[in-house]
């Protein structure tokens, strides 16, 4: 009933040629892959981990922009309802941040930028901003009337799950710089995935601070990973920081995420045994429900596949129903 789909060396060669030998060479040198099959398995691991991390960071991004939007709307803006106003038109944004806003509120006609009619709602404007907008928002110092922006109470509202609930804490620049570093880390990780860069190929781990003129140089906390185990440990550190940020932004969303299959899947992918399984590149097994005699037999086949940590394709005759990873966190 559990049918093994045999490997296909010719298919491996075609896959390698499609991806390019150069792209897979880093998997051979860093992980010690000995053949195309192992390199492709490791490439698939990177792809699967990147997909899960991207979904998690996308969740953080949505919550992040909603928290900032609500907190700023309570203090600035004239257009829109409570908690969703055009605050961005009432604060002294940097030229780069203004340009990002105008990318949403205006359109280009020749060399001119013209306002869209009807004007996008505040919700539409905020939803059109990239992740990179939000770390830079912390550089904001005054509103359009040159009055100081009170970051202390704003960030207390933005980060209800943070252990520091005093406005005076966030009024200090060094603490906002630490938050900037956390947001920037998530944005950098997101961009690496979006640009299809290997997620495990990382530089030194920096302390969560920010280089400024006249301030101490940012400290290196750990060197760049040099082994697969190092890379997994670093990736787990980065994932933990992403999840911690989600908890600061919304304890409720973070709690739901921690109980999700997506979270368990990510923890599984960050284990050394899972990495080895991908490297082994076991071909998938196949279960045809049309030939399964009873539920007991199905359970037995799935347990066998799980022990081997082997992917399983579920079919009903010629129709593909789905697939299972058969791995455990």
N, C-alpha and C positions, 0 to 999 in steps of 0.2 A: 504493500500500500504506500510506503514511503519510497518514492522513486528518486534516485540520484540523477541529477542532470550533469553529465560529464563535462569536464573542462574542455576548452577549445583553444589550442595554441595559436591556430590561425586567426581566431577572433582576437586573442590577446595582441598579436602583432598588429592587426588593423587598428585596435584601440590605441596602442602605443604610437603608431604613426599619426593617428588623428590628434593625439594630445601633444606629440613631439617628444623625442628622446630627451631633448634639453630640459623640458618641463619636468620630466620624471627623474632626471639625473640627481636632483637634490634629495629625492627619497632614497636613492641608492646610496649616496654618500653619507647622509645623516643617519638613516635607519639601518644601513647595511643590507638593503634588499639585494638578493643574489640573482634574481631573474625578473622577467617582465611581469609574471604573475604576482610576485610579492610587491613589486613597485605599484602595480595597479590596485592591489588590495589596500595598500597604505594611502594611495591617492583617494580611494573611495572613503576611507576613514576620515581623511581631511575634509572631504566633501560633505559627509554626513554630519560631522561635528560643526562645520561652518554653518550648515543649514539650521541646526538647532540653536546655535549661538545667535544667529541673525534673527531668528524669531523671538528670542528672549530680549535682545537689544531693541527690537522693534516695539515690543511691549513696553519696555522702559521709556522709549522715545515718546510714545503716545501719552503715557502717564505724566512724563516730565513736562511736555508742552501744555497739557491741561492744567497742571498745578501752577506753572508760571502764569499762564493766561488768566486763571481765576484770581490769583493773588494780585497781579498787576491791575486787573479790571476793577478790583475793589477800591483802588486808590487813584487810578487815572482813567481818562476817557470821557467822551461825550456821546458817541454813537454806539447803540447796542443796548442790550438788557443787562440786568444785574449779573455780575460774574462773567460777562462776555462783552467787553467794550473795546474801542479802538485806542487802547492805552499807548500803542506804539507810535501814534501821532502826537502824543503829548509828553514824550520824554526825549532827551537829547541823545539819540542813538549815534553811533559812529557812522561814518560814510559807508563803510562796508555793510553794516547792519541795515541802514536805510535802503541801500541798493537791493538787499534781499527782500525787504518789504515791498519795494516798488516792482520787483519782478512779479509779484502777485497782484498788486493793485493797479499796475499800468501795463500798457502794451506798446510795442515799438512800431512806429509808422515812419519809414525812412530813417532819419536821424533824430526824430522826436519821440519822446515818451509821453503818451497820452493816457489819462485816467480811464479805466474801464467803466462802462455804463451798462447796467447799474453797477455801482461800486460793490466789490465783494464784501460780504459780512465779516465782522471780526473773527468768527469761527473759521470762515473760509481762508482768511489771511493766515491765521495761526497754523491751520492744518497744512498750508502750502510751504511752511518754513522747514528747512533742513535741520538735522540734529546739530550741526555746527553753529547755528544761530544762538543756541541757548547758553553754551559756555561763555561766549563773547558778550552776552547780555549782562553778565556780572561786571563788565568794565564800565557799565553805565554809572554815572556819578550824580547827574542833575537832570531835572525835567526842563521843559521848554521855557520855563520862567526862571531858570537858574537856581531853583530850590533843590537842596540835596535830596537824593533818593534814599529813603530810610530802609536800607537793606536788612537791618536787624529784624523788624517785624514781618517784612515780606518773606524772608527765608524761613522764619518760624512757621508761616502759613504754607510755604511750598514744601517743607520737609516735616510733616507731622510725626513721622516715625523716627526722627533723629533723636539721639539721647540728649542733645543740647537743645533745650526749649526756651532759652533765654535770648531775647533780642540782642543783648549786649555781646553775646558770644559771636553772633554773625555780623555785628557792626565792625569787628576787627578784620582788617584786610587779609591777614595771614590765614584766617579760617575760610574766608571766601576764596582765597587762592587754592586752598586744599580741595574745596568743592569744585572749583574750576578744573583742577587736575583730574578729579574723578570723572567729571562729565567729558573732559577731553579724551580720557582713556577709552571710555565707551564709544565715543565718536570715532576715534582712530581704529578701534577694533571693528566697528561696523564698516568703515571704509575699506579696510583690508579685505574683508569678506566680499564686499560689493565689487571690488576690483579683482577678485579671484586670486588673491595672493595666498600662499600657504599659511594657514592660521598658526602653525607651530613654529614658524620661522620668526623668532622674536629677538629683540635687542635687550639691553640691560633693563632691569626693573628700577624705575626711578621713584624716589620718595614723593609723596603727594604734596607738592608745593609748586611754586611758580618762579621762574627766573625773572627778576626785575632789576633795573639799574640800581646799583648800590646795595643789593640784597645778596645774601650768601648763594653760592652756586648750588643747584639742586643736587642732592646726594643720591648716589647709586646704591640701591638696597641689595641688589643681586646682579651678578653678571649675566650675560646672554647665555641661554641654555646650550649645552654642548653634547648632551645625550638625550635619548628618547625619554628617559625618566625625568630628566630636568625639564624637558619641554612639557610633559604632562603636569608636573608640579606647578610650573608657571601658568599654564592654561587654567588650572584649577584655582590659582590665586586670582587671576583675572576674572574668572567666572564668579567667584565669591564676591569680588568687588562690585560686579554688575548686579548681583542679587541683593547685596547690601544696599546699594543705591535704590533699587526698587522698593526695599523695605522702608527706607527713609521717606520716599515719595508717597507710598501707600501701603501701610501694613496689611490691609485687607487683600489687595491685589497680590502682594508678596506671599501671603499665606496660601492663597489659592494656587499660585504658581508652584510653590514648594510641594503641593500635593498632586501636581499634574504629571502626566506621562512625559511631557516635554522635559521637565526637570530631571526625572529619573533617567530618561534617555541620555541626557547630557552627562550626568554623573557616571553612567555606564561607559560612555565613550571616552571618558577621562581616566579609565582604569588601564593599567599596563596589560592585563590579561585580554581585554577587549582589543587593544592595539595589536597584540600577538595574533588574535583570531583573524583580524582583518588581513594581517600580513600572510597568514596561512592561505587566505583567499579560498575558503571552502566553497565549492559551487553550491548553488541552492538545491534543496530537495523539493520534491513536488508531491502534493497530496491531492488526489482526485476524489472529491466528495461522492461522485457517482459510484465509486467502487468501495467506499468505506462500509464495512458490514454493520458496525454499531458504534455507539459513542465511546465505549471502552477502548476499542481499537484506535479511534481517533486520538484519544488522550494518550495512549501508549506511544503512538507515532510522534506526537508533539513533544512528549517528555524526552524521547530519544533524541530528537533534533535539538532540544534545549540543552541536554547534557553535552552535545557536541558543539553547542553555540553556532548552530547552522541555520542560515536563512531558509524559509519555507515558502513556496508558492502554493496558494490554495486555489484549486480549479474545480469546476463542475463540468465534467466532460471537456469540451474545447474552450469553455468560457473561463477567463481568469477572474476570480472573486477578489483576491487580495494577496498580501504577503505579510509574513511575520518575521521579525528579526530574531526571535528566540534567544535573546540575551537577557541577563539579569543584572541590576545595579549592584 
